[in-house]
Amino acid sequence: MKKLAATVTLGALLISGTTPGFAASLTDKQKKVQQQQQKNSTEQSKANSSIQSREQAISKEQQEINKLDAELQDVINDVAQKKAEIRATQEKIAALEKQIKQYEAKMKAQEELMKERMATMQKNGGGSIDWAEFIFGSKDFGDLLTRMITAGTIQENDKQIFEEYQATKEKLATAQAELKAERDALVKQKQELEARKTALDKKMKERAAKVKKLNAEKIKFESKLMSLKEMESTLQAQEASIKAEIEAQRRAAEEAKRKAAAEAAAAAAAAKQQKQQGSSSKPSASAATPVAAAPASGGMFQRPASGRLTQPFGPASGVNGYTFHNGLDIAAPVGTPIYAAQTGTVTTAGWGGAYGNHIIITHVLNGQVWTTVYAHLSSVSVSAGQRVSQGQNIGGMGSTGNSTGSHLHFEIHRGGYSYSSSSAGSTVNPASFF
């Protein structure tokens, strides 16, 4: 979860009515809190301006894609129309080819009939006709008929047969010319179709690139917007957590003081009673003030989970969107127990962007605020506002959010939570505390 780099370094003491030990430097720390809140406000204003600018850019990019979609639809319609025209032309060509075959068959039959009539004419009184002149002077059979009709050598009753032949010949010529024109048109239509297909393919690739870019921009925008919204809620939650943690420590200190006073009073009463009885025995060691146990790990923070270290704290390749890794990655099977690294108050517990299921705990140690983060959990066993003890089970390891395998991403921040993808920011190396 790429948070805005607005450090939430909150003061350790935000409540009134604390004991003298907890009230030290209260005014200075409150001033620091106010200064940090002013800084957060400035950062938020900048972020809002950046988001508005990004919104406008995304809107413009979406408009370009919408325009491209309209152009694509026009090209798609053109392609469909060209295909329809080609089909119509092909059907027309097929019909013309069929018609031409019919004309050719009809002409062949008519020629046979006319040859028979001409043979009959030559036999029955055609001696006065110079057949050699008609036959050898004609270019083809059709020309022969034309010359004979013109010369008036064909009788009126045969003239209709010859005229039908001429009409069929003309129809054939017209159909052949139309066929040639349609075939030429088909070639042109196919060329135009290929050109439109090429244009369509180019526009489709252009659109795919724009959509990919836009989606990436939207993800960045939504992440930044979510970070901005979370910044305020995290700030408020952390303020509440610090107050709650200080109040819990104050109550614990007062309870310890009360218990110690009671034990001291009991010890004094027992000593007085023994003195009155003339006994010289001393108070038993069991009456001494108990000493708090050291953390289980022997350090300020204990290791939050078992497993192997898969990525250390420090510079990173940038492959995953960051050039600095702000925590440790510990890998183990899904469900491996996750423990609180130190006693504190839960600030956030639940789902949140790239962290997936995660927990943020606020600690106040010797007047200093610390924050621990536990990310990519498969389950969360605590809730915001709950106080947890060091070593308490708070959830199970998982692979939620931006994660490629079961592991725990663990961070320690000196002060409040903040994030930087290119530097340590407020984080410190967790390994130095184990």
VEXVOTOR-638471 format. One line per field, with one value per residue (C-alpha): residue number from 1; residue in one letter; chain; x, y, z. Coordinates in steps of 0.25 Angstrom, whole numbers, m for minus. Layout:
REM residues N
seq	[NUM,...];
type	[A,...];
mol	[A,...];
x	[X,...];
y	[Y,...];
z	[Z,...];
This chain:
REM residues 434
seq	[1,2,3,4,5,6,7,8,9,10,11,12,13,14,15,16,17,18,19,20,21,22,23,24,25,26,27,28,29,30,31,32,33,34,35,36,37,38,39,40,41,42,43,44,45,46,47,48,49,50,51,52,53,54,55,56,57,58,59,60,61,62,63,64,65,66,67,68,69,70,71,72,73,74,75,76,77,78,79,80,81,82,83,84,85,86,87,88,89,90,91,92,93,94,95,96,97,98,99,100,101,102,103,104,105,106,107,108,109,110,111,112,113,114,115,116,117,118,119,120,121,122,123,124,125,126,127,128,129,130,131,132,133,134,135,136,137,138,139,140,141,142,143,144,145,146,147,148,149,150,151,152,153,154,155,156,157,158,159,160,161,162,163,164,165,166,167,168,169,170,171,172,173,174,175,176,177,178,179,180,181,182,183,184,185,186,187,188,189,190,191,192,193,194,195,196,197,198,199,200,201,202,203,204,205,206,207,208,209,210,211,212,213,214,215,216,217,218,219,220,221,222,223,224,225,226,227,228,229,230,231,232,233,234,235,236,237,238,239,240,241,242,243,244,245,246,247,248,249,250,251,252,253,254,255,256,257,258,259,260,261,262,263,264,265,266,267,268,269,270,271,272,273,274,275,276,277,278,279,280,281,282,283,284,285,286,287,288,289,290,291,292,293,294,295,296,297,298,299,300,301,302,303,304,305,306,307,308,309,310,311,312,313,314,315,316,317,318,319,320,321,322,323,324,325,326,327,328,329,330,331,332,333,334,335,336,337,338,339,340,341,342,343,344,345,346,347,348,349,350,351,352,353,354,355,356,357,358,359,360,361,362,363,364,365,366,367,368,369,370,371,372,373,374,375,376,377,378,379,380,381,382,383,384,385,386,387,388,389,390,391,392,393,394,395,396,397,398,399,400,401,402,403,404,405,406,407,408,409,410,411,412,413,414,415,416,417,418,419,420,421,422,423,424,425,426,427,428,429,430,431,432,433,434];
type	[M,K,K,L,A,A,T,V,T,L,G,A,L,L,I,S,G,T,T,P,G,F,A,A,S,L,T,D,K,Q,K,K,V,Q,Q,Q,Q,Q,K,N,S,T,E,Q,S,K,A,N,S,S,I,Q,S,R,E,Q,A,I,S,K,E,Q,Q,E,I,N,K,L,D,A,E,L,Q,D,V,I,N,D,V,A,Q,K,K,A,E,I,R,A,T,Q,E,K,I,A,A,L,E,K,Q,I,K,Q,Y,E,A,K,M,K,A,Q,E,E,L,M,K,E,R,M,A,T,M,Q,K,N,G,G,G,S,I,D,W,A,E,F,I,F,G,S,K,D,F,G,D,L,L,T,R,M,I,T,A,G,T,I,Q,E,N,D,K,Q,I,F,E,E,Y,Q,A,T,K,E,K,L,A,T,A,Q,A,E,L,K,A,E,R,D,A,L,V,K,Q,K,Q,E,L,E,A,R,K,T,A,L,D,K,K,M,K,E,R,A,A,K,V,K,K,L,N,A,E,K,I,K,F,E,S,K,L,M,S,L,K,E,M,E,S,T,L,Q,A,Q,E,A,S,I,K,A,E,I,E,A,Q,R,R,A,A,E,E,A,K,R,K,A,A,A,E,A,A,A,A,A,A,A,A,K,Q,Q,K,Q,Q,G,S,S,S,K,P,S,A,S,A,A,T,P,V,A,A,A,P,A,S,G,G,M,F,Q,R,P,A,S,G,R,L,T,Q,P,F,G,P,A,S,G,V,N,G,Y,T,F,H,N,G,L,D,I,A,A,P,V,G,T,P,I,Y,A,A,Q,T,G,T,V,T,T,A,G,W,G,G,A,Y,G,N,H,I,I,I,T,H,V,L,N,G,Q,V,W,T,T,V,Y,A,H,L,S,S,V,S,V,S,A,G,Q,R,V,S,Q,G,Q,N,I,G,G,M,G,S,T,G,N,S,T,G,S,H,L,H,F,E,I,H,R,G,G,Y,S,Y,S,S,S,S,A,G,S,T,V,N,P,A,S,F,F];
mol	[A,A,A,A,A,A,A,A,A,A,A,A,A,A,A,A,A,A,A,A,A,A,A,A,A,A,A,A,A,A,A,A,A,A,A,A,A,A,A,A,A,A,A,A,A,A,A,A,A,A,A,A,A,A,A,A,A,A,A,A,A,A,A,A,A,A,A,A,A,A,A,A,A,A,A,A,A,A,A,A,A,A,A,A,A,A,A,A,A,A,A,A,A,A,A,A,A,A,A,A,A,A,A,A,A,A,A,A,A,A,A,A,A,A,A,A,A,A,A,A,A,A,A,A,A,A,A,A,A,A,A,A,A,A,A,A,A,A,A,A,A,A,A,A,A,A,A,A,A,A,A,A,A,A,A,A,A,A,A,A,A,A,A,A,A,A,A,A,A,A,A,A,A,A,A,A,A,A,A,A,A,A,A,A,A,A,A,A,A,A,A,A,A,A,A,A,A,A,A,A,A,A,A,A,A,A,A,A,A,A,A,A,A,A,A,A,A,A,A,A,A,A,A,A,A,A,A,A,A,A,A,A,A,A,A,A,A,A,A,A,A,A,A,A,A,A,A,A,A,A,A,A,A,A,A,A,A,A,A,A,A,A,A,A,A,A,A,A,A,A,A,A,A,A,A,A,A,A,A,A,A,A,A,A,A,A,A,A,A,A,A,A,A,A,A,A,A,A,A,A,A,A,A,A,A,A,A,A,A,A,A,A,A,A,A,A,A,A,A,A,A,A,A,A,A,A,A,A,A,A,A,A,A,A,A,A,A,A,A,A,A,A,A,A,A,A,A,A,A,A,A,A,A,A,A,A,A,A,A,A,A,A,A,A,A,A,A,A,A,A,A,A,A,A,A,A,A,A,A,A,A,A,A,A,A,A,A,A,A,A,A,A,A,A,A,A,A,A,A,A,A,A,A,A,A,A,A,A,A,A,A,A,A,A,A,A,A,A,A,A,A,A,A,A,A,A,A,A,A,A,A,A,A,A];
x	[0,7,4,6,19,12,19,9,19,10,14,14,5,m8,m17,m19,m19,m6,3,15,24,15,13,28,30,15,15,26,20,7,14,21,7,1,13,11,m4,m1,9,m1,m11,m2,2,m13,m16,m4,m10,m24,m18,m11,m23,m32,m21,m20,m36,m36,m25,m32,m45,m38,m31,m45,m51,m40,m43,m58,m55,m46,m57,m66,m56,m54,m69,m68,m57,m64,m77,m68,m62,m76,m81,m69,m71,m86,m83,m73,m83,m93,m83,m79,m94,m96,m84,m89,m102,m96,m87,m100,m107,m95,m95,m110,m108,m97,m105,m117,m108,m103,m117,m121,m109,m112,m126,m122,m111,m122,m131,m120,m117,m131,m131,m119,m125,m139,m136,m124,m117,m118,m110,m95,m93,m78,m78,m87,m79,m65,m68,m74,m65,m73,m87,m94,m88,m93,m107,m106,m101,m112,m123,m118,m118,m132,m128,m135,m150,m159,m164,m149,m146,m151,m142,m130,m134,m136,m122,m117,m124,m118,m104,m106,m110,m98,m89,m96,m95,m80,m77,m84,m77,m64,m68,m73,m60,m52,m61,m58,m43,m45,m54,m45,m33,m42,m46,m31,m28,m40,m36,m21,m27,m36,m24,m16,m27,m30,m15,m16,m28,m22,m10,m18,m27,m15,m9,m22,m25,m11,m13,m27,m20,m10,m20,m29,m17,m14,m28,m29,m16,m21,m34,m26,m17,m27,m33,m20,m16,m28,m27,m13,m16,m27,m17,m6,m16,m22,m8,m3,m16,m14,1,m4,m14,m4,6,m4,m8,6,9,m4,0,14,9,m1,10,19,8,6,20,21,9,15,29,22,14,27,34,22,24,38,42,55,51,51,41,41,46,32,28,38,32,32,41,35,39,48,42,42,52,62,60,51,42,41,41,26,26,35,40,51,55,52,54,62,61,67,69,61,61,48,41,30,28,38,53,53,47,42,42,45,38,37,31,24,11,m2,m8,6,3,6,10,10,24,22,11,2,m12,m17,m19,m24,m28,m34,m33,m25,m21,m7,m5,m17,m22,m12,m11,m4,m1,3,14,19,32,39,32,35,24,26,18,18,11,7,3,m3,m10,m19,m27,m28,m31,m31,m39,m36,m35,m32,m19,m10,2,15,15,0,m6,m12,m14,m10,1,m5,m3,m14,m12,0,7,12,13,10,18,18,23,27,30,35,33,40,28,15,12,17,22,32,35,49,55,53,44,41,44,56,62,53,65,73,63,62];
y	[0,12,23,37,42,50,46,44,46,48,53,42,49,55,54,62,56,48,45,54,44,43,58,62,71,70,85,82,69,75,86,76,69,82,85,71,72,85,78,67,78,84,70,67,80,76,62,68,77,65,56,67,69,53,53,63,55,42,48,54,40,33,43,40,25,28,36,24,14,23,23,8,6,13,5,m8,m3,0,m14,m20,m12,m16,m30,m29,m22,m33,m43,m36,m34,m49,m53,m44,m49,m63,m59,m53,m65,m74,m64,m63,m79,m78,m68,m76,m88,m81,m75,m88,m94,m82,m83,m97,m94,m82,m91,m100,m89,m83,m97,m98,m84,m88,m101,m95,m83,m77,m78,m63,m60,m59,m68,m67,m52,m52,m64,m59,m45,m46,m46,m56,m62,m51,m41,m51,m50,m35,m34,m43,m36,m23,m28,m34,m48,m53,m56,m49,m62,m65,m51,m52,m64,m56,m44,m52,m57,m43,m39,m51,m47,m33,m38,m47,m35,m27,m38,m40,m25,m25,m37,m31,m18,m26,m34,m21,m15,m28,m26,m12,m16,m26,m16,m6,m17,m21,m6,m4,m17,m11,2,m6,m14,m2,5,m7,m8,7,6,m6,2,14,5,m2,12,17,5,7,22,18,8,19,29,20,16,30,34,23,27,41,36,26,37,45,32,27,40,40,26,27,39,31,19,27,33,19,14,25,24,8,10,21,12,0,9,14,0,m4,7,4,m11,m7,2,m9,m19,m9,m6,m21,m23,m12,m17,m31,m25,m17,m29,m38,m27,m26,m41,m40,m47,m43,m49,m40,m39,m50,m48,m50,m37,m30,m22,m31,m28,m28,m39,m36,m38,m52,m49,m41,m28,m16,m23,m38,m46,m46,m60,m72,m75,m71,m57,m55,m40,m31,m17,m7,m4,m11,m14,m6,m17,m17,m2,2,4,3,m8,m3,m15,m30,m41,m54,m66,m78,m86,m80,m79,m78,m70,m55,m49,m35,m30,m22,m17,m7,m2,m7,5,m2,m16,m21,m20,m9,m8,m14,m18,m27,m32,m24,m19,m6,m5,7,6,16,12,21,33,30,26,14,7,m7,m12,m27,m29,m39,m47,m58,m55,m44,m47,m33,m21,m6,0,m13,m13,m25,m31,m34,m49,m49,m56,m45,m53,m63,m62,m61,m55,m45,m31,m30,m43,m54,m65,m67,m57,m46,m32,m26,m11,m3,12,22,31,30,22,28,22,25,16,22,23,18,29,27,12,6,m8,m18,m28,m18,m20,m35];
z	[0,m5,5,3,9,20,33,44,55,67,81,92,102,97,109,122,136,134,146,147,140,128,128,125,113,110,104,95,90,88,79,71,69,64,55,49,47,40,31,28,25,14,9,8,0,m9,m11,m14,m25,m31,m30,m37,m48,m50,m50,m62,m69,m67,m72,m84,m87,m86,m96,m105,m104,m106,m118,m123,m120,m129,m140,m138,m140,m153,m158,m153,m161,m173,m173,m171,m183,m192,m189,m192,m205,m209,m206,m214,m226,m225,m226,m237,m244,m242,m248,m260,m263,m262,m271,m281,m282,m285,m296,m302,m302,m308,m319,m322,m324,m332,m341,m344,m347,m356,m363,m367,m372,m380,m386,m390,m396,m405,m410,m413,m422,m416,m430,m432,m419,m419,m407,m408,m407,m394,m387,m390,m389,m375,m362,m354,m354,m348,m359,m370,m364,m364,m378,m383,m376,m381,m395,m394,m397,m385,m386,m377,m369,m366,m362,m348,m345,m349,m341,m329,m331,m332,m319,m312,m317,m312,m298,m298,m301,m290,m280,m283,m282,m269,m264,m267,m260,m248,m247,m247,m236,m228,m229,m224,m213,m208,m208,m200,m191,m188,m186,m176,m169,m167,m162,m152,m147,m145,m138,m129,m125,m122,m114,m106,m103,m98,m90,m83,m80,m75,m66,m60,m58,m51,m42,m38,m36,m28,m19,m17,m14,m4,2,4,10,19,24,31,37,41,47,56,59,63,72,79,80,87,96,100,101,110,119,120,124,134,140,140,147,157,160,162,171,179,179,184,195,199,200,207,217,219,221,231,239,239,244,255,259,260,268,277,279,281,268,261,247,235,224,214,200,195,200,190,179,166,155,141,132,120,105,101,90,99,91,90,80,78,65,61,53,51,37,27,23,8,7,16,20,10,m5,m14,m30,m32,m39,m30,m30,m19,m19,m3,5,18,26,26,19,27,19,25,22,22,36,43,56,56,69,74,75,87,96,90,85,71,62,50,47,34,19,13,m2,m5,9,9,22,32,46,51,66,73,85,95,100,110,105,90,80,72,61,56,43,40,26,16,27,24,37,47,62,68,66,65,79,86,95,92,100,94,89,88,75,66,53,43,32,18,4,3,m5,m13,m10,m18,m7,8,16,27,23,36,38,50,50,60,62,55,42,29,15,5,m7,m9,5,19,23,38,37,44,42,50,51,59,71,71];
